[in-house]
Amino acid sequence: MRHPHLLQLPQLSLIPDETKPAPTLRTAIINPPFPNMSLMRCERLKFKQSTMRHYPLKRSTLKKPGFDWVQIALLVWIGVLGAAERAAAHHPVGGRTPANVWEGLLSGFAHPVIGFDHLAFVVAVGLLAANLVRGGFIPVAFLLTAMVGTGIHLLAIDLPMTELAIAASVVLFGAMLIGQYRLDYKVLTGLAAIAGLFHGYAYGEAIIGAEMNPIAAYLLGFTLIQGIIAFGAMMASQLILKRWSENALAILRVFGLAICSVGVMFLATAIVG
């Protein structure tokens, strides 16, 4: 028996009707499945659909940091051309032995800069030392043993295969930059110290036959300029690692590739010539 004063609720069937299509988000918004669905909920669904339509999810289009092989090839070629012709590093003051303190100091400043193999190695030492604990010991060891190597040359003690060892040291340190090998600072300090003997021995060629004052000024000059270059490269590498952390390894690898190309050219010249 029905009571006319009671609210008649619609009869809902729990069995799905296969003849009707499955409700979608749009049909659910326009025609709510339940008569008592609140208007606020419908508006919420409309906002969600509008957001999905205007701001679709897209796959990130950011490119991963990598190499521009054209630029790297040009950089390697520049390094090869720069290293192809040896500079007159053994006699920076017009091919003569320094006769006074000023000429000795000038010759000391010029020798590590004019010699591309020496310059490349000093830069590599600074770059490798930047990301190591107590990395400052690496350039210090190189600077000290370079003076010892110059003294060995002045004492007329023969150090065999000097040019070959110098070129090999440039290739080795450049390769470590390319491969990003994290060696212990003690190992790198030892390698830099050994290389310093050969680099210093080559420096001694420019000061043979000079008096004591020009020799002292020469030692001071090349030690200062190498320290400035090495610790400058070390600070630059730390800045790169801090400000461009995502691309820092790629940047250091490019430097390592340029350094290694210089070393390969000098190594080939030392073997052939």
Summary of the structure (lengths in Angstrom):
residues: 273
radius of gyration: 35.6
end to end distance: 117.8
largest distance: 130.5
contacts: 823
relative contact order: 0.16
helix: 67%
strand: 0%
